[in-house]
Amino acid sequence: METKQQTSQDYYLDLESRHGAHDYHPLPVVLAKGKGVYLWDVDGKKYYDFLSAYSAVNQGHCHPDIIAAMKEQAETLTLTSRAFHNNKLGEYMKFVTAYFGFERLLSMNTGAEGVETAIKISRKWGYLKKGVPENQAQIVVCNNNFHGRTTTIISFSTDPDTKAHFGPHTNGFTHIPYDDLEALKQTLESNPNIVGFLVEPIQGEAGVYTPGKDFISGARALCSQYNVLLITDEIQTGIGRTGSLLAVCGDCTCEDACEQQPATYIRPDILILGKALSGGTYPVSGVLCDSEIMDVIQPGQHGSTFGGNPMAAAVATKALEVIKGWGFTPKCKTSWRGF
Ligand SMILES: Cc1ncc(COP(=O)(O)O)c(C=O)c1O
């Protein structure tokens, strides 16, 4: 019988299959190197990376400036815990809040942690500021959403594969169809205990579903009308992925148009970022909002050992500087200029 010669790819596939959890079903390609838009597998075959690690490497693989910042910080100070201050976090917070136009940042690691953070902040805002009776807060979410994999987040997924046999699920979420402003209006009207509307500006796992152009601006108006926080999850769509800094930036398609007709930048109350916030080098996520909302979180009520560590701060600052250097601002679309 003919035996297939084991390639180096087969070796790595076999290792993962034998020793790893079977929580993913990747294509049988074993990657070993990345630079800019290119990847190489262990046999030296070159690929264009259109996936960009699910939008985490919008700056390109191993961007030299980000890697340099990472190396420098890694040799200086990596983690202090938040029992102390570090000399990177404050400057990062100042930079990121100014760049995106919010007053405060809460720094976490993974995207799912960012979403969890936004849920906690908006619930607490609901109880302390909106006057919602304790344990009655509801957050409106969309059918076919994807916001991560924690037990609370999968509780409001509508994908049976994601949530089956992981119950009991977390309460407090109300579903509407995506891209349906009438449903949002009716839902907000019918329940005074709604504290937030959590939405992806373009749905990712749903099959890259772009809503009608009035959906997010209409949602902004409805949320303001009903005193509900608009929470945009830009973990996947943000930081240059859709051709603008954020997917909620305006609709114009060239710089001239931006100058002629200022883009319709829609400002959420809470903005969640992750993935490309570090250029794919390190897990960094962040939740941005103004003090009136963020200040409901007091010491001991939220955090993470790695959240806001100096490595994350150094890397995220550089990753955003790269994006900013390409001309991305919160208010206008620019053309993509890779390095
Ligand atoms: C829109 C959106 N939100 C949240 C997440 C979760 O991010 P993470 O995988 O870093 O936890 C993802 C990941 O794909 C995402 O696309």
The ligand as an SDF file (V2000), in Angstrom:
LIG
                    3D

 16 16  0  0  0  0  0  0  0  0999 V2000
  -17.7200   42.0150   16.7020 C   0  0  0  0  0  0  0  0  0  0  0  0
  -16.9110   41.1810   17.6480 C   0  0  0  0  0  0  0  0  0  0  0  0
  -17.0480   41.3580   18.9670 N   0  0  0  0  0  0  0  0  0  0  0  0
  -16.3420   40.6610   19.8630 C   0  0  0  0  0  0  0  0  0  0  0  0
  -15.4420   39.7000   19.4610 C   0  0  0  0  0  0  0  0  0  0  0  0
  -14.6770   38.8980   20.4790 C   0  0  0  0  0  0  0  0  0  0  0  0
  -13.3270   39.2330   20.4770 O   0  0  0  0  0  0  0  0  0  0  0  0
  -12.2600   38.2080   21.1030 P   0  0  0  0  0  0  0  0  0  0  0  0
  -12.2250   37.0280   20.2050 O   0  0  0  0  0  0  0  0  0  0  0  0
  -10.9680   38.9780   21.1230 O   0  0  0  0  0  0  0  0  0  0  0  0
  -12.7370   37.8750   22.4830 O   0  0  0  0  0  0  0  0  0  0  0  0
  -15.2630   39.4650   18.0920 C   0  0  0  0  0  0  0  0  0  0  0  0
  -14.3220   38.4350   17.6270 C   0  0  0  0  0  0  0  0  0  0  0  0
  -14.3220   37.9820   16.5050 O   0  0  0  0  0  0  0  0  0  0  0  0
  -16.0060   40.2260   17.1620 C   0  0  0  0  0  0  0  0  0  0  0  0
  -15.8800   40.0500   15.8450 O   0  0  0  0  0  0  0  0  0  0  0  0
  1  2  1  0
  2  3  1  0
  2 15  2  0
  3  4  2  0
  4  5  1  0
  5  6  1  0
  5 12  2  0
  6  7  1  0
  7  8  1  0
  8  9  2  0
  8 10  1  0
  8 11  1  0
 12 13  1  0
 12 15  1  0
 13 14  2  0
 15 16  1  0
M  END
$$$$
